[in-house]
Amino acid sequence: MPADSFALHRSTTAFALSEAQQAVLHGADRFAAAELHPLQGRMDNEDWWPPHIMPRLAEMGFLGVTAGAAHGGADADFFTTGLITQALARWNHAVALSYVAHENLCLNNIARNASVQLCNKYLPPLCAGTAVGALGLTEPGAGSDALGSMATTAYRDGGHYVLNGTKLYITNGPIAEILLVYAKTDRSAGARGISAFIVERGFSGFSVAQELDKMGFRGSPTAELVFNDCIVPAENLVGVENQGVAVVMSGLDLERAIVAMINVGMAERAFALALDYATTRKQFGEKIGNFQLIQGKLADMYVQVETARTYCYSVLAACNDLAQGEGGRGDIHKRTAAAILYAAEACTRVCADAVQIFGGAGYMRDTEINRLYRATKLLEIGAGTTEIRKLIIAGELLRI
């Protein structure tokens, strides 16, 4: 089976997608294979972001999926965003990561939680891809304890807020024009004193301190951001002051569900490459796929890919019903954590076995399977570490 046929061979039937969903997945898959896959090498080697990609994604109808038509969006559901993410990740996981930061962490959060005025102002350029979006949550001293240890502060001063602090490991940080940023507006209240703000790149006091050099997902730019008496108009407050925790928590649940689809797409691609290699590579006079040890790896990989995809689809469907302000507790909190936990670990195992099947060729830095392998570890760390995901699941299971 050719490596590029696996995605369409299996994914359209495994979960009985509707015809409309199949069309979305196929369309995104064809686009990504034709236009994103050829960019992989340069993006990885030069840590280069192709500036035409966001407008091109918008032309294809892949931006603003959950936004209303009045703002240039598709007025579709969260499941559709997941299918697009899955297809993009098969062919260019770095683009998929930046897509998720823009489409879900920034655009969708604004659409779900911001005022009509803010949506009217910021959603159209985000939907058109003329402005890139990002989320500012993680800090140098606030990773897994992103809320409790948050040090970035904001205080009201007349008609604006003044933000001070640093955000770290921010996907799209170097290229983002519109950022959804969290800061403490009541330090004494801890996590209950957090507010959300929309920050524009040109606001006084905002700067990109440094672009960060990563092991994987190279080409998806990551930065440290600094807010030094950053002036933010008071009307750019998202929701109610000191009640940003609801925005954060529902956003994190959706983030876990959508990042899980990056894992699914990457695992699908790694399996496709390994399967193709096993049917073409010969040693000892026969194809290595004829050896039982290789067959065992392929069987395990197949089960992991199928299981991850099916479960993640079910969680995406559940996320469609997540109302504004919900999340951060209950069944959806547990299920989204479980989805990314399983998908990330499955992706790591599948990519590791694929490298083993490739042997020496898989260890070469310029091969596609090597790029996938180097990227997998981030998905066990970002969007809440494996350990945090397990704590969430156990916490909900044991809740009385």
Secondary structure as GFF3:
##gff-version 3
##sequence-region A 1 400
A	DSSP	three_ten_helix	3	5	.	.	.	ID=ss1
A	DSSP	alpha_helix	6	10	.	.	.	ID=ss2
A	DSSP	alpha_helix	19	31	.	.	.	ID=ss3
A	DSSP	pi_helix	32	36	.	.	.	ID=ss4
A	DSSP	three_ten_helix	37	39	.	.	.	ID=ss5
A	DSSP	alpha_helix	40	46	.	.	.	ID=ss6
A	DSSP	alpha_helix	53	59	.	.	.	ID=ss7
A	DSSP	three_ten_helix	69	71	.	.	.	ID=ss8
A	DSSP	alpha_helix	78	91	.	.	.	ID=ss9
A	DSSP	alpha_helix	93	100	.	.	.	ID=ss10
A	DSSP	pi_helix	101	108	.	.	.	ID=ss11
A	DSSP	alpha_helix	109	113	.	.	.	ID=ss12
A	DSSP	alpha_helix	116	128	.	.	.	ID=ss13
A	DSSP	beta_strand	133	136	.	.	.	ID=ss14
A	DSSP	beta_strand	153	157	.	.	.	ID=ss15
A	DSSP	beta_strand	160	171	.	.	.	ID=ss16
A	DSSP	beta_strand	178	184	.	.	.	ID=ss17
A	DSSP	three_ten_helix	187	193	.	.	.	ID=ss18
A	DSSP	beta_strand	194	200	.	.	.	ID=ss19
A	DSSP	beta_strand	206	211	.	.	.	ID=ss20
A	DSSP	beta_strand	222	233	.	.	.	ID=ss21
A	DSSP	three_ten_helix	234	236	.	.	.	ID=ss22
A	DSSP	beta_strand	237	238	.	.	.	ID=ss23
A	DSSP	alpha_helix	244	280	.	.	.	ID=ss24
A	DSSP	beta_strand	282	283	.	.	.	ID=ss25
A	DSSP	beta_strand	286	287	.	.	.	ID=ss26
A	DSSP	three_ten_helix	288	290	.	.	.	ID=ss27
A	DSSP	alpha_helix	292	319	.	.	.	ID=ss28
A	DSSP	alpha_helix	330	358	.	.	.	ID=ss29
A	DSSP	three_ten_helix	359	363	.	.	.	ID=ss30
A	DSSP	alpha_helix	368	376	.	.	.	ID=ss31
A	DSSP	three_ten_helix	377	380	.	.	.	ID=ss32
A	DSSP	alpha_helix	386	398	.	.	.	ID=ss33
###
